[in-house]
Amino acid sequence: MSAPLVEVSAISRSYSMRSGMFGRATAVHAVDGVSLSIPKGETLGLVGESGSGKSTTGRIVLGLEPPDRGDVRFDGKPMAALGTQAWRTQRARMQMIFQDPLGALDRRLPVASQIREPLDIHGIGTVAEREDRVRELLRAVELTPAHGARYPGALSGGQRQRIVLARALATKPDFLVCDEPVSALDVSIQAQVVNLLCDLQARLSLTLLFISHDLRVIRQISTIVAVMYLGRIVEIGSADDLFARPEHPYTQALVSASPAPGRRSAGRIVLSGDPPNPAARPNGCAFHPRCPRALARCASEVPVLSAIGDGRQVACHLVTGPHVQTRDAA
């Protein structure tokens, strides 16, 4: 495996939430001690239910939000302070693809102008070179120069997402954060956009952080998968290994609900209840109120993300407790 391009070390991010106009302020731990490493040219899929902290993690990785604790390193260097010239230089190599392509585009401008915008901001090339680059990018995402003259409202959802992708690639970045980039698209269009992204990654040697709640898409595009629950990573490992042998009860439930050839619906694990309120995190393991196999210690003791062999890490007393042998020791 190649050297990491992105390293995230124990980042945390909290927000203050007030219930009502005169209610007491409560700290909401959106991200709590998350560590990740993404090797160059690989895709790390970050998966979890809504409210698990995936998007906040992506924004911290890009330097759009500072962590309360922990740090992010890009290509071996610490993330520069937001708004500085060093940060702008780093950001030219790091771009984001958003969930809602229409919301990410200005409806008043032709899309070619919006693809060129990063080149204008970073002062890349002459005017003629920028125009050539826009045409090159339109072809790269399988659109024509005629599409560039249109406004966002005149394009389909799939075409708009291709425009957003073209704009993200304008500065020739090394790293893309894809935040639910296909969830707003029809299933058939989703497959086209994901296949295009895979082709571009192979052709341009891109490194991706792909955020999604859809394990079907995560399975298709990711080489590494991290499963997030209520602000913490509960399991991480290679995509093939994790989908073949999920260890954490939450991961097992997610994988059982993900459509796969040959899997019977009778094997699906249905979790009871809804994810807990982040402002009222349960004691111990945050998942224990919904876990069908919870132990007594799960209600009082927070499990630590621990290596169990084969590059897998799991935060679960059922897997890493003293009564359980790891694969390496077996």
N, C-alpha and C positions, 0 to 999 in steps of 0.2 A: 504494500500500500504506500502511496506517495506521501510526502510531507504535508502537514495540515496547512491550508490557506487561511482558515478561520479557526481561532481557538477562543472559546468562551469559558471563563473560569468563575464559578460560584456567583453568578449575577443574581441580584434580587432587585425587585421594583415594587414599591407599595404606593397606594393612593389613599387619600383621605376621603371618606364617604360620609355624608350627613343624612340622616333620615328625617325628612321634613325641614322646615325653615329653622326651627329651634332645637332640633334633635342633636344628640351627642355625636361628635365626629368619631368614626371608626376607621381603623387602618385596614385596607384591603390588600392582601399580599398577592398581586397578580403574577409575579415571578418570584420564586423562593429557592435560591441556591442552585440554579441551573448551570451545568457544565456540559459543553459540547465541543467536539473537534471534527472539522470537515476537511478531509484530504483534498488536495488539488484534483480537479477533474471528476470528483464524485458528487453524488446527490444524497443529501441527508433529508429524509422525509420526517417531518414533525407532525404527529397526529394526536388528536384528542378531541373531546367534546367541546362545544362552544363554552367559552369562559374559562378554559384551562390555562390560558396565558400564552398561547402560541403566537398570536399577532404581536403582543408586547415584546416577546422574545425576539421576533424578527426586527422590530423597530430598534431595539437596543443593539442588536448585531450590526445594523446599518449606521448606528450613531445618531439616529433621529431622536432618541430619548437616552438620557444618561442613566446608568444603573445606580441605585442607592448604595449597593456594595458589589464587589467583584469587578472584573475587567474583561475587555474584549481585545484580542490581538488579530490584526489582519496582515498576512504575509510577514509574520514575525515582529510586527511593530504595534505598539499600543494604539488604540483608536484615538485620533486627535480630538480636541475639544470642539464641540458643535459651533459652526459658524466661522471657524478660523480658516486661513488659507490652506493649512495642512489638511484640514478636514475636507475641504473642497477637492483637493488633489486626490485624496483617498476615495471620495465619493464618485469621482469619474470612473473608478475601477469597480464600484459597487453600485448596483442599480436594483430597483424594485418593480415588480409586476403586481398590480393591485387586483382585488376581487372584482370590482365593478368597472369595466372598461369605459362605460359612458360617463361615469362619475370622475374617472381619471383624465378625461379629455375635456378640452374647452369647446363647447358646442358652437362658439362664434368664429372659430378659426379652421381653415382647411387643415386636414390631417398632415399634409406634407410639412406645413409650417411647424406643427407640433413635434414631428419627428426631428426636424432640424434644431429645435430649441436647445437641447443639451449641447450641441456643437457650438451654438451662439454663446451660451453661458460660459463654456470652458474655453472659448476662443480657439477652436480646433479648425485648422484649414482656412483657405480663402473662401470667398463667396461661391465661386464656381466649384470648388472641391466639396463644399457642403451640399450643394445641389446634386452633385454626382453621388455623394454618399447617401443622400435620401433615396435616390432612384435604386441604388444598390441594396439598401435595406428593404425597400418595398419588394424587390425581387426575392430577397432572402426569406421573407415571410409569405411568399407565394401570392403576392398582389402585384398590380401593375401601376405605372406612373399615373394612369387615369384615376385610380383610387385615391392618390395623393391630393388631387384637386377637390375631392368631395369633403363635406362636413360630416362630423360624427353621426348626426341624426340620419344621414342618407346611407349609412352602412349597417350591415347585420351585426349581431352580437359577436359572432366569430371573427368577422373582419375587423371590428373595433379592437378585439383583444390582440389580433395580429399587429395592428397599428401600435398598441401599447408595448408589445414585445419589440417591434422595430425601434421605437423610441428608446427603450431600455438598452438596446444594443448599439445605439449611435456612437457612444464614446469608446467602443470596444472594451467593455468591462471584462473582468476576470470572474466576477461573482454576482449572482442574481439571487435575490430573495423573492420567492413567488408566494404571495399570500392568497390562498384560495383562488388561483387564477382561472379555474375552469368551473367553479361551482355555480356561476350564473348562466352557464351555457347549456344547451340541449346535449343529451348524452352523445349523439353522433358527432356533434361539433366538438365536444370535450375530447373525444378520441383523436380528432384531427389536430387540435391544438397541442395535445400532449405529445403526439408523434412528431410534430414539427419541432417542439421544444427539445425532444430527445435527439433529433437530427442535428439541430443547431448546437447542442451541447457537444456532440461528438465532433462536429466540424470545427468548432471554435474553442474546444478544450475549456468549456465553462464549468465552474463549480456552482452548485445550486443548494439553497435551503428551500425546500418545497413544503409549504404549510398547507395542511388539508385535514378535514374530518373524514374524508372518503378513502377508506383503505384500498378500494379497488384501484384508484388512481395512484396512491402511494406505492402499492405493490408493483405497478407498471413502470414507474419512473425512478424509484429509489434504489440505491445500493446499500444505504444504511438507514435504519428506522429508529426514531426515538419516540416513545409514547409518553405523553404528558397528562397529568391529572392534577387539577387544582393547584397549578403553579409549580409543580415539581415533575422531574423525570422519574418515571417508575420502571421503565425498561428501555434498554438500548442495545442494538446489535445489528449484525448484517441482515439485510432484508430477507434473503432466502432462509436463513436460520430462524429468524424471529417468526416468520409466517408458518414455517414448518413445525416449530416447537415453541409456541408462546408460553412463557413461564409465569408472569404476573397474572392474577385472576382478572384484572381489568383488561389486559391485553388479550387474554383468552376469550373474554366476552366480545371484544371488538372484532377479533379474527373470526369468531364463530358467526357473527352477523354479516360478515363480508361475503358476497357471492363468489363462489369458486367452483370450477368444474368438479363434479363428483361429490360435492359436499351435500349431505342430507340436512334438511331443515330441522330434523329431530335433534341434531347435535347442537343447535343454537342455545347459547347461554343468555337468558333474559335477566337483566339486572333489575332489582326492585328499587323504586324511588327515583328521585332526580338528583343530579349532582348537588352537593351542599352549597350553601351560600358562602362565597369567598370571604365575606366579612364575619362569618361565624364558623371558621374552620374547626372540624372535629378534633379532639385530642388524639394523640397517637397517629396511626395511619389514617390519612384523610379518606381513604377508600373503605375503611372497615364497616361503616354503617350499611353499605351496599354489597359487601363481600359475602358470598354464600359459605365461605370456608374460614371466616375470621376466627382467630384465637383470642384468648383473654388478653394477652399482651398487646394485641393490635390496637386496643382501645386506649392504651396508655403510653406506648413506646413507639416513637417515630422510626420506621425502618430506614437504614442507610443504603444508598445505592452501592452495591457490592459486586465485584467480579465473580462470575460462576464458571468461567472457562469459555473457550471458543470466541473470545472477544465480547461476550455478553455481560451486561450489568443489569441487575434487578434490585429493586427496593421492595422487599417483601419478606416478612418473618417466616412465611411458609416455605420459601425457597432458600433463604440464606441463614435460617436458624441453626443453632448448634446441633440439632438432631438430623440435619440434612447434609448429605455429602455433596460436594461440588463435583462437576463432571471431571475436573482435573484430578481430583483425589480418588474418584471411583475406579 
